[in-house]
Amino acid sequence: MKKFIKIGIMSAALGVVLVGADTANAQNRRDNRREERQEMREEIRDARRDYRDDVRDGRNRRSARREMRREVREARQDYRRDVRRGRDGWYWYQNGRRYTRPFSQWNYRNGWFYRIY
């Protein structure tokens, strides 16, 4: 009887440890999202500051604007690539709903590659 009680206590303790680790992971994932968003905003701010400095220094406006837009686009792409991925695939929001595009696989059949979601 004592063995059953010990096993029950040990399994309960193990369950508490696993549940605690899962909630900490979810909190950590949310914090990572916030950090990624802050990093993206910082990169966009730097790109705009560099553009203003380049224009102020007399550099060609068109090339400076092109460079700024490229840097902003890359920052947003990095953010989307890092953040918009959940456990079950890629997701995005449209009209207030969350849509999920599952992970895709490529299968080779009869000489052709087929994409399976």
N, CA, C and O atoms as CSV, one atom per row, in Angstrom:
chain,resi,resn,atom,element,x,y,z
A,1,MET,N,N,0.815,-1.195,0.000
A,1,MET,CA,C,0.000,0.000,0.000
A,1,MET,C,C,0.858,1.259,0.000
A,1,MET,O,O,0.539,2.247,-0.661
A,2,LYS,N,N,1.969,1.203,0.765
A,2,LYS,CA,C,2.851,2.362,0.834
A,2,LYS,C,C,3.472,2.641,-0.528
A,2,LYS,O,O,3.691,3.795,-0.897
A,3,LYS,N,N,3.756,1.564,-1.276
A,3,LYS,CA,C,4.345,1.753,-2.608
A,3,LYS,C,C,3.372,2.481,-3.525
A,3,LYS,O,O,3.783,3.351,-4.293
A,4,PHE,N,N,2.098,2.140,-3.455
A,4,PHE,CA,C,1.107,2.814,-4.297
A,4,PHE,C,C,1.004,4.302,-3.940
A,4,PHE,O,O,0.874,5.155,-4.819
A,5,ILE,N,N,1.062,4.594,-2.661
A,5,ILE,CA,C,1.000,5.992,-2.228
A,5,ILE,C,C,2.227,6.742,-2.721
A,5,ILE,O,O,2.108,7.867,-3.207
A,6,LYS,N,N,3.405,6.138,-2.604
A,6,LYS,CA,C,4.631,6.785,-3.076
A,6,LYS,C,C,4.583,7.017,-4.580
A,6,LYS,O,O,4.970,8.081,-5.065
A,7,ILE,N,N,4.112,6.025,-5.307
A,7,ILE,CA,C,4.011,6.169,-6.769
A,7,ILE,C,C,3.021,7.274,-7.121
A,7,ILE,O,O,3.270,8.054,-8.040
A,8,GLY,N,N,1.903,7.352,-6.401
A,8,GLY,CA,C,0.917,8.407,-6.646
A,8,GLY,C,C,1.482,9.794,-6.375
A,8,GLY,O,O,1.256,10.726,-7.146
A,9,ILE,N,N,2.214,9.925,-5.283
A,9,ILE,CA,C,2.803,11.226,-4.947
A,9,ILE,C,C,3.851,11.615,-5.985
A,9,ILE,O,O,3.911,12.767,-6.416
A,10,MET,N,N,4.675,10.650,-6.384
A,10,MET,CA,C,5.712,10.952,-7.374
A,10,MET,C,C,5.102,11.321,-8.720
A,10,MET,O,O,5.583,12.240,-9.381
A,11,SER,N,N,4.050,10.620,-9.135
A,11,SER,CA,C,3.422,10.948,-10.417
A,11,SER,C,C,2.742,12.316,-10.363
A,11,SER,O,O,2.756,13.054,-11.348
A,12,ALA,N,N,2.150,12.657,-9.222
A,12,ALA,CA,C,1.527,13.978,-9.081
A,12,ALA,C,C,2.587,15.073,-9.145
A,12,ALA,O,O,2.379,16.109,-9.777
A,13,ALA,N,N,3.721,14.841,-8.492
A,13,ALA,CA,C,4.795,15.837,-8.533
A,13,ALA,C,C,5.326,15.998,-9.948
A,13,ALA,O,O,5.606,17.112,-10.391
A,14,LEU,N,N,5.462,14.899,-10.643
A,14,LEU,CA,C,5.930,14.957,-12.023
A,14,LEU,C,C,4.926,15.704,-12.900
A,14,LEU,O,O,5.324,16.476,-13.773
A,15,GLY,N,N,3.644,15.484,-12.680
A,15,GLY,CA,C,2.614,16.197,-13.437
A,15,GLY,C,C,2.658,17.692,-13.193
A,15,GLY,O,O,2.492,18.481,-14.124
A,16,VAL,N,N,2.880,18.089,-11.948
A,16,VAL,CA,C,2.975,19.511,-11.622
A,16,VAL,C,C,4.187,20.123,-12.307
A,16,VAL,O,O,4.116,21.246,-12.806
A,17,VAL,N,N,5.293,19.398,-12.336
A,17,VAL,CA,C,6.499,19.903,-12.996
A,17,VAL,C,C,6.244,20.065,-14.484
A,17,VAL,O,O,6.633,21.079,-15.064
A,18,LEU,N,N,5.606,19.097,-15.114
A,18,LEU,CA,C,5.353,19.186,-16.550
A,18,LEU,C,C,4.368,20.301,-16.876
A,18,LEU,O,O,4.560,21.015,-17.860
A,19,VAL,N,N,3.330,20.467,-16.083
A,19,VAL,CA,C,2.360,21.537,-16.324
A,19,VAL,C,C,3.022,22.893,-16.117
A,19,VAL,O,O,2.785,23.822,-16.889
A,20,GLY,N,N,3.844,23.016,-15.089
A,20,GLY,CA,C,4.545,24.273,-14.853
A,20,GLY,C,C,5.478,24.619,-15.994
A,20,GLY,O,O,5.583,25.786,-16.371
A,21,ALA,N,N,6.156,23.629,-16.551
A,21,ALA,CA,C,7.064,23.887,-17.672
A,21,ALA,C,C,6.280,24.319,-18.898
A,21,ALA,O,O,6.746,25.172,-19.653
A,22,ASP,N,N,5.106,23.756,-19.114
A,22,ASP,CA,C,4.313,24.124,-20.284
A,22,ASP,C,C,3.828,25.568,-20.192
A,22,ASP,O,O,3.891,26.306,-21.175
A,23,THR,N,N,3.349,25.972,-19.028
A,23,THR,CA,C,2.882,27.353,-18.907
A,23,THR,C,C,4.037,28.326,-19.014
A,23,THR,O,O,3.874,29.413,-19.568
A,24,ALA,N,N,5.195,27.965,-18.500
A,24,ALA,CA,C,6.352,28.851,-18.637
A,24,ALA,C,C,6.746,28.980,-20.102
A,24,ALA,O,O,7.146,30.055,-20.547
A,25,ASN,N,N,6.634,27.894,-20.847
A,25,ASN,CA,C,6.969,27.934,-22.270
A,25,ASN,C,C,6.008,28.857,-23.011
A,25,ASN,O,O,6.434,29.623,-23.875
A,26,ALA,N,N,4.725,28.794,-22.687
A,26,ALA,CA,C,3.755,29.662,-23.343
A,26,ALA,C,C,4.047,31.129,-23.012
A,26,ALA,O,O,3.958,31.994,-23.883
A,27,GLN,N,N,4.390,31.400,-21.774
A,27,GLN,CA,C,4.731,32.775,-21.398
A,27,GLN,C,C,5.981,33.219,-22.143
A,27,GLN,O,O,6.059,34.355,-22.613
A,28,ASN,N,N,6.952,32.332,-22.251
A,28,ASN,CA,C,8.191,32.660,-22.939
A,28,ASN,C,C,7.924,32.946,-24.417
A,28,ASN,O,O,8.525,33.856,-24.988
A,29,ARG,N,N,7.030,32.178,-25.039
A,29,ARG,CA,C,6.707,32.392,-26.440
A,29,ARG,C,C,6.066,33.766,-26.632
A,29,ARG,O,O,6.359,34.454,-27.610
A,30,ARG,N,N,5.196,34.168,-25.708
A,30,ARG,CA,C,4.552,35.474,-25.798
A,30,ARG,C,C,5.587,36.585,-25.645
A,30,ARG,O,O,5.534,37.590,-26.354
A,31,ASP,N,N,6.534,36.401,-24.714
A,31,ASP,CA,C,7.586,37.391,-24.524
A,31,ASP,C,C,8.475,37.474,-25.750
A,31,ASP,O,O,8.919,38.561,-26.121
A,32,ASN,N,N,8.744,36.333,-26.389
A,32,ASN,CA,C,9.554,36.345,-27.604
A,32,ASN,C,C,8.869,37.140,-28.693
A,32,ASN,O,O,9.526,37.880,-29.426
A,33,ARG,N,N,7.550,37.000,-28.810
A,33,ARG,CA,C,6.808,37.763,-29.806
A,33,ARG,C,C,6.956,39.255,-29.564
A,33,ARG,O,O,7.159,40.034,-30.496
A,34,ARG,N,N,6.854,39.639,-28.310
A,34,ARG,CA,C,6.978,41.057,-27.965
A,34,ARG,C,C,8.380,41.555,-28.309
A,34,ARG,O,O,8.543,42.648,-28.850
A,35,GLU,N,N,9.387,40.747,-27.991
A,35,GLU,CA,C,10.763,41.135,-28.306
A,35,GLU,C,C,10.979,41.233,-29.811
A,35,GLU,O,O,11.657,42.141,-30.291
A,36,GLU,N,N,10.405,40.301,-30.546
A,36,GLU,CA,C,10.542,40.346,-32.009
A,36,GLU,C,C,9.892,41.603,-32.578
A,36,GLU,O,O,10.445,42.237,-33.476
A,37,ARG,N,N,8.720,41.965,-32.056
A,37,ARG,CA,C,8.031,43.166,-32.523
A,37,ARG,C,C,8.851,44.413,-32.205
A,37,ARG,O,O,8.962,45.313,-33.038
A,38,GLN,N,N,9.427,44.470,-31.002
A,38,GLN,CA,C,10.258,45.612,-30.636
A,38,GLN,C,C,11.489,45.698,-31.536
A,38,GLN,O,O,11.902,46.784,-31.943
A,39,GLU,N,N,12.066,44.532,-31.838
A,39,GLU,CA,C,13.236,44.516,-32.711
A,39,GLU,C,C,12.884,45.008,-34.117
A,39,GLU,O,O,13.651,45.756,-34.725
A,40,MET,N,N,11.732,44.590,-34.629
A,40,MET,CA,C,11.307,45.046,-35.955
A,40,MET,C,C,11.113,46.559,-35.958
A,40,MET,O,O,11.572,47.243,-36.873
A,41,ARG,N,N,10.443,47.076,-34.950
A,41,ARG,CA,C,10.209,48.519,-34.884
A,41,ARG,C,C,11.528,49.289,-34.787
A,41,ARG,O,O,11.682,50.355,-35.382
A,42,GLU,N,N,12.466,48.736,-34.034
A,42,GLU,CA,C,13.786,49.371,-33.917
A,42,GLU,C,C,14.491,49.410,-35.274
A,42,GLU,O,O,15.078,50.429,-35.638
A,43,GLU,N,N,14.435,48.315,-36.018
A,43,GLU,CA,C,15.071,48.283,-37.340
A,43,GLU,C,C,14.415,49.279,-38.290
A,43,GLU,O,O,15.104,49.940,-39.067
A,44,ILE,N,N,13.094,49.392,-38.234
A,44,ILE,CA,C,12.397,50.355,-39.091
A,44,ILE,C,C,12.782,51.785,-38.693
A,44,ILE,O,O,13.013,52.632,-39.555
A,45,ARG,N,N,12.848,52.045,-37.385
A,45,ARG,CA,C,13.261,53.357,-36.912
A,45,ARG,C,C,14.671,53.705,-37.399
A,45,ARG,O,O,14.929,54.824,-37.841
A,46,ASP,N,N,15.584,52.718,-37.309
A,46,ASP,CA,C,16.957,52.952,-37.772
A,46,ASP,C,C,17.005,53.225,-39.268
A,46,ASP,O,O,17.752,54.095,-39.718
A,47,ALA,N,N,16.215,52.489,-40.038
A,47,ALA,CA,C,16.207,52.693,-41.486
A,47,ALA,C,C,15.712,54.097,-41.827
A,47,ALA,O,O,16.274,54.756,-42.702
A,48,ARG,N,N,14.675,54.553,-41.149
A,48,ARG,CA,C,14.157,55.902,-41.418
A,48,ARG,C,C,15.144,56.975,-40.963
A,48,ARG,O,O,15.290,58.006,-41.619
A,49,ARG,N,N,15.817,56.732,-39.843
A,49,ARG,CA,C,16.823,57.684,-39.373
A,49,ARG,C,C,17.977,57.759,-40.370
A,49,ARG,O,O,18.460,58.849,-40.678
A,50,ASP,N,N,18.419,56.612,-40.874
A,50,ASP,CA,C,19.486,56.601,-41.879
A,50,ASP,C,C,19.057,57.341,-43.144
A,50,ASP,O,O,19.860,58.046,-43.754
A,51,TYR,N,N,17.796,57.182,-43.537
A,51,TYR,CA,C,17.294,57.886,-44.720
A,51,TYR,C,C,17.353,59.401,-44.508
A,51,TYR,O,O,17.810,60.140,-45.379
A,52,ARG,N,N,16.886,59.851,-43.345
A,52,ARG,CA,C,16.921,61.285,-43.068
A,52,ARG,C,C,18.351,61.808,-43.053
A,52,ARG,O,O,18.627,62.890,-43.569
A,53,ASP,N,N,19.270,61.029,-42.453
A,53,ASP,CA,C,20.673,61.450,-42.421
A,53,ASP,C,C,21.269,61.510,-43.826
A,53,ASP,O,O,22.018,62.431,-44.150
A,54,ASP,N,N,20.930,60.522,-44.657
A,54,ASP,CA,C,21.458,60.508,-46.027
A,54,ASP,C,C,20.955,61.705,-46.819
A,54,ASP,O,O,21.720,62.329,-47.554
A,55,VAL,N,N,19.682,62.029,-46.676
A,55,VAL,CA,C,19.118,63.173,-47.400
A,55,VAL,C,C,19.740,64.469,-46.884
A,55,VAL,O,O,20.050,65.371,-47.661
A,56,ARG,N,N,19.916,64.550,-45.580
A,56,ARG,CA,C,20.512,65.741,-44.980
A,56,ARG,C,C,21.959,65.927,-45.447
A,56,ARG,O,O,22.421,67.054,-45.626
A,57,ASP,N,N,22.673,64.803,-45.643
A,57,ASP,CA,C,24.066,64.869,-46.092
A,57,ASP,C,C,24.190,65.133,-47.587
A,57,ASP,O,O,25.300,65.314,-48.086
A,58,GLY,N,N,23.072,65.158,-48.314
A,58,GLY,CA,C,23.116,65.494,-49.729
A,58,GLY,C,C,23.199,64.301,-50.658
A,58,GLY,O,O,23.538,64.455,-51.831
A,59,ARG,N,N,22.896,63.109,-50.153
A,59,ARG,CA,C,22.907,61.925,-51.009
A,59,ARG,C,C,21.662,61.922,-51.898
A,59,ARG,O,O,20.683,62.605,-51.600
A,60,ASN,N,N,21.700,61.168,-52.968
A,60,ASN,CA,C,20.574,61.080,-53.895
A,60,ASN,C,C,19.329,60.565,-53.156
A,60,ASN,O,O,19.355,59.501,-52.537
A,61,ARG,N,N,18.242,61.341,-53.237
A,61,ARG,CA,C,17.016,60.964,-52.533
A,61,ARG,C,C,16.457,59.633,-53.005
A,61,ARG,O,O,16.019,58.810,-52.202
A,62,ARG,N,N,16.477,59.433,-54.310
A,62,ARG,CA,C,15.862,58.224,-54.870
A,62,ARG,C,C,16.570,56.961,-54.374
A,62,ARG,O,O,15.914,56.004,-53.961
A,63,SER,N,N,17.897,56.955,-54.413
A,63,SER,CA,C,18.613,55.763,-53.947
A,63,SER,C,C,18.485,55.596,-52.438
A,63,SER,O,O,18.395,54.471,-51.946
A,64,ALA,N,N,18.477,56.707,-51.696
A,64,ALA,CA,C,18.314,56.617,-50.243
A,64,ALA,C,C,16.933,56.070,-49.898
A,64,ALA,O,O,16.800,55.248,-48.991
A,65,ARG,N,N,15.899,56.522,-50.620
A,65,ARG,CA,C,14.544,56.025,-50.364
A,65,ARG,C,C,14.442,54.550,-50.719
A,65,ARG,O,O,13.802,53.779,-50.004
A,66,ARG,N,N,15.071,54.155,-51.820
A,66,ARG,CA,C,15.052,52.744,-52.231
A,66,ARG,C,C,15.699,51.859,-51.162
A,66,ARG,O,O,15.189,50.787,-50.835
A,67,GLU,N,N,16.826,52.326,-50.625
A,67,GLU,CA,C,17.515,51.564,-49.590
A,67,GLU,C,C,16.666,51.478,-48.313
A,67,GLU,O,O,16.594,50.429,-47.673
A,68,MET,N,N,16.026,52.600,-47.955
A,68,MET,CA,C,15.187,52.602,-46.756
A,68,MET,C,C,14.024,51.629,-46.913
A,68,MET,O,O,13.732,50.857,-46.000
A,69,ARG,N,N,13.357,51.662,-48.072
A,69,ARG,CA,C,12.234,50.754,-48.289
A,69,ARG,C,C,12.675,49.299,-48.257
A,69,ARG,O,O,11.961,48.444,-47.732
A,70,ARG,N,N,13.856,49.011,-48.818
A,70,ARG,CA,C,14.367,47.641,-48.789
A,70,ARG,C,C,14.605,47.182,-47.352
A,70,ARG,O,O,14.253,46.060,-46.986
A,71,GLU,N,N,15.205,48.056,-46.539
A,71,GLU,CA,C,15.470,47.682,-45.142
A,71,GLU,C,C,14.171,47.480,-44.361
A,71,GLU,O,O,14.072,46.553,-43.557
A,72,VAL,N,N,13.179,48.336,-44.588
A,72,VAL,CA,C,11.893,48.196,-43.897
A,72,VAL,C,C,11.216,46.900,-44.328
A,72,VAL,O,O,10.669,46.174,-43.498
A,73,ARG,N,N,11.254,46.611,-45.630
A,73,ARG,CA,C,10.650,45.373,-46.136
A,73,ARG,C,C,11.320,44.151,-45.522
A,73,ARG,O,O,10.638,43.208,-45.122
A,74,GLU,N,N,12.647,44.157,-45.443
A,74,GLU,CA,C,13.358,43.021,-44.847
A,74,GLU,C,C,13.030,42.863,-43.371
A,74,GLU,O,O,12.888,41.741,-42.886
A,75,ALA,N,N,12.908,43.980,-42.648
A,75,ALA,CA,C,12.566,43.895,-41.226
A,75,ALA,C,C,11.183,43.278,-41.044
A,75,ALA,O,O,10.988,42.431,-40.172
A,76,ARG,N,N,10.219,43.703,-41.870
A,76,ARG,CA,C,8.869,43.138,-41.756
A,76,ARG,C,C,8.840,41.670,-42.159
A,76,ARG,O,O,8.130,40.874,-41.544
A,77,GLN,N,N,9.605,41.305,-43.185
A,77,GLN,CA,C,9.647,39.895,-43.596
A,77,GLN,C,C,10.253,39.034,-42.494
A,77,GLN,O,O,9.757,37.943,-42.213
A,78,ASP,N,N,11.323,39.520,-41.869
A,78,ASP,CA,C,11.927,38.763,-40.770
A,78,ASP,C,C,10.939,38.588,-39.626
A,78,ASP,O,O,10.859,37.515,-39.028
A,79,TYR,N,N,10.188,39.642,-39.324
A,79,TYR,CA,C,9.212,39.557,-38.242
A,79,TYR,C,C,8.143,38.519,-38.565
A,79,TYR,O,O,7.808,37.681,-37.727
A,80,ARG,N,N,7.609,38.581,-39.788
A,80,ARG,CA,C,6.585,37.607,-40.161
A,80,ARG,C,C,7.133,36.193,-40.121
A,80,ARG,O,O,6.459,35.272,-39.658
A,81,ARG,N,N,8.341,36.022,-40.599
A,81,ARG,CA,C,8.919,34.677,-40.631
A,81,ARG,C,C,9.130,34.139,-39.226
A,81,ARG,O,O,8.950,32.944,-38.990
A,82,ASP,N,N,9.510,35.006,-38.285
A,82,ASP,CA,C,9.808,34.540,-36.934
A,82,ASP,C,C,8.566,34.369,-36.074
A,82,ASP,O,O,8.532,33.488,-35.215
A,83,VAL,N,N,7.548,35.190,-36.286
A,83,VAL,CA,C,6.435,35.233,-35.346
A,83,VAL,C,C,5.222,34.460,-35.830
A,83,VAL,O,O,4.564,33.798,-35.027
A,84,ARG,N,N,4.908,34.521,-37.098
A,84,ARG,CA,C,3.651,33.972,-37.597
A,84,ARG,C,C,3.691,32.469,-37.801
A,84,ARG,O,O,3.150,31.963,-38.784
A,85,ARG,N,N,4.322,31.754,-36.891
A,85,ARG,CA,C,4.384,30.308,-37.016
A,85,ARG,C,C,3.976,29.698,-35.691
A,85,ARG,O,O,4.613,29.947,-34.667
A,86,GLY,N,N,2.924,28.902,-35.702
A,86,GLY,CA,C,2.445,28.277,-34.483
A,86,GLY,C,C,2.821,26.808,-34.440
A,86,GLY,O,O,3.689,26.351,-35.183
A,87,ARG,N,N,2.152,26.073,-33.555
A,87,ARG,CA,C,2.444,24.644,-33.438
A,87,ARG,C,C,1.956,23.857,-34.634
A,87,ARG,O,O,2.550,22.846,-35.007
A,88,ASP,N,N,0.854,24.329,-35.244
A,88,ASP,CA,C,0.232,23.543,-36.312
A,88,ASP,C,C,0.437,24.166,-37.685
A,88,ASP,O,O,-0.250,23.774,-38.629
A,89,GLY,N,N,1.344,25.108,-37.837
A,89,GLY,CA,C,1.630,25.664,-39.150
A,89,GLY,C,C,1.703,27.172,-39.133
A,89,GLY,O,O,1.789,27.794,-38.074
A,90,TRP,N,N,1.668,27.750,-40.311
A,90,TRP,CA,C,1.687,29.205,-40.440
A,90,TRP,C,C,0.281,29.735,-40.225
A,90,TRP,O,O,-0.695,29.051,-40.531
A,91,TYR,N,N,0.169,30.951,-39.702
A,91,TYR,CA,C,-1.159,31.533,-39.518
A,91,TYR,C,C,-1.113,33.027,-39.820
A,91,TYR,O,O,-0.060,33.662,-39.772
A,92,TRP,N,N,-2.280,33.562,-40.130
A,92,TRP,CA,C,-2.424,35.004,-40.373
A,92,TRP,C,C,-3.840,35.393,-40.005
A,92,TRP,O,O,-4.714,34.537,-39.871
A,93,TYR,N,N,-4.062,36.685,-39.842
A,93,TYR,CA,C,-5.375,37.203,-39.470
A,93,TYR,C,C,-5.972,37.947,-40.652
A,93,TYR,O,O,-5.303,38.755,-41.296
A,94,GLN,N,N,-7.233,37.667,-40.927
A,94,GLN,CA,C,-7.941,38.322,-42.018
A,94,GLN,C,C,-9.400,38.453,-41.615
A,94,GLN,O,O,-10.039,37.465,-41.253
A,95,ASN,N,N,-9.928,39.667,-41.676
A,95,ASN,CA,C,-11.312,39.954,-41.289
A,95,ASN,C,C,-11.620,39.477,-39.865
A,95,ASN,O,O,-12.711,38.978,-39.589
A,96,GLY,N,N,-10.662,39.636,-38.985
A,96,GLY,CA,C,-10.871,39.288,-37.590
A,96,GLY,C,C,-10.800,37.804,-37.278
A,96,GLY,O,O,-11.039,37.408,-36.138
A,97,ARG,N,N,-10.478,36.970,-38.264
A,97,ARG,CA,C,-10.372,35.528,-38.030
A,97,ARG,C,C,-8.941,35.086,-38.205
A,97,ARG,O,O,-8.174,35.684,-38.959
A,98,ARG,N,N,-8.597,34.036,-37.500
A,98,ARG,CA,C,-7.259,33.464,-37.640
A,98,ARG,C,C,-7.332,32.305,-38.623
A,98,ARG,O,O,-8.079,31.348,-38.419
A,99,TYR,N,N,-6.548,32.402,-39.687
A,99,TYR,CA,C,-6.472,31.342,-40.684
A,99,TYR,C,C,-5.138,30.630,-40.542
A,99,TYR,O,O,-4.111,31.259,-40.289
A,100,THR,N,N,-5.160,29.320,-40.707
A,100,THR,CA,C,-3.945,28.528,-40.561
A,100,THR,C,C,-3.647,27.817,-41.862
A,100,THR,O,O,-4.514,27.177,-42.456
A,101,ARG,N,N,-2.410,27.940,-42.290
A,101,ARG,CA,C,-1.933,27.156,-43.433
A,101,ARG,C,C,-1.007,26.100,-42.849
A,101,ARG,O,O,0.052,26.431,-42.314
A,102,PRO,N,N,-1.390,24.852,-42.945
A,102,PRO,CA,C,-0.607,23.814,-42.284
A,102,PRO,C,C,0.775,23.660,-42.900
A,102,PRO,O,O,1.058,24.189,-43.975
A,103,PHE,N,N,1.621,22.933,-42.203
A,103,PHE,CA,C,2.925,22.607,-42.757
A,103,PHE,C,C,2.721,21.802,-44.032
A,103,PHE,O,O,1.795,20.994,-44.112
A,104,SER,N,N,3.554,22.006,-45.007
A,104,SER,CA,C,3.378,21.294,-46.267
A,104,SER,C,C,4.466,20.239,-46.438
A,104,SER,O,O,5.574,20.364,-45.917
A,105,GLN,N,N,4.114,19.207,-47.179
A,105,GLN,CA,C,5.054,18.145,-47.521
A,105,GLN,C,C,5.046,17.972,-49.024
A,105,GLN,O,O,4.044,18.228,-49.692
A,106,TRP,N,N,6.171,17.534,-49.542
A,106,TRP,CA,C,6.260,17.235,-50.967
A,106,TRP,C,C,6.365,15.724,-51.123
A,106,TRP,O,O,7.225,15.089,-50.513
A,107,ASN,N,N,5.491,15.154,-51.940
A,107,ASN,CA,C,5.551,13.727,-52.253
A,107,ASN,C,C,5.848,13.555,-53.736
A,107,ASN,O,O,5.388,14.329,-54.575
A,108,TYR,N,N,6.614,12.541,-54.035
A,108,TYR,CA,C,6.969,12.253,-55.418
A,108,TYR,C,C,6.159,11.039,-55.868
A,108,TYR,O,O,6.268,9.963,-55.281
A,109,ARG,N,N,5.338,11.216,-56.921
A,109,ARG,CA,C,4.517,10.128,-57.428
A,109,ARG,C,C,4.444,10.209,-58.938
A,109,ARG,O,O,4.162,11.275,-59.484
A,110,ASN,N,N,4.687,9.124,-59.611
A,110,ASN,CA,C,4.552,9.012,-61.062
A,110,ASN,C,C,5.345,10.088,-61.812
A,110,ASN,O,O,4.894,10.616,-62.828
A,111,GLY,N,N,6.526,10.397,-61.293
A,111,GLY,CA,C,7.365,11.366,-61.971
A,111,GLY,C,C,7.038,12.817,-61.681
A,111,GLY,O,O,7.621,13.706,-62.301
A,112,TRP,N,N,6.124,13.087,-60.758
A,112,TRP,CA,C,5.736,14.448,-60.425
A,112,TRP,C,C,5.863,14.664,-58.927
A,112,TRP,O,O,5.725,13.730,-58.137
A,113,PHE,N,N,6.128,15.913,-58.546
A,113,PHE,CA,C,6.126,16.282,-57.135
A,113,PHE,C,C,4.775,16.894,-56.808
A,113,PHE,O,O,4.315,17.803,-57.499
A,114,TYR,N,N,4.140,16.397,-55.758
A,114,TYR,CA,C,2.846,16.907,-55.306
A,114,TYR,C,C,3.034,17.514,-53.927
A,114,TYR,O,O,3.706,16.949,-53.064
A,115,ARG,N,N,2.424,18.680,-53.739
A,115,ARG,CA,C,2.471,19.333,-52.441
A,115,ARG,C,C,1.256,18.931,-51.631
A,115,ARG,O,O,0.120,19.103,-52.072
A,116,ILE,N,N,1.495,18.400,-50.459
A,116,ILE,CA,C,0.427,17.961,-49.574
A,116,ILE,C,C,0.490,18.815,-48.324
A,116,ILE,O,O,1.544,18.936,-47.700
A,117,TYR,N,N,-0.642,19.412,-47.956
A,117,TYR,CA,C,-0.683,20.280,-46.776
A,117,TYR,C,C,-1.080,19.496,-45.558
A,117,TYR,O,O,-1.169,20.057,-44.466
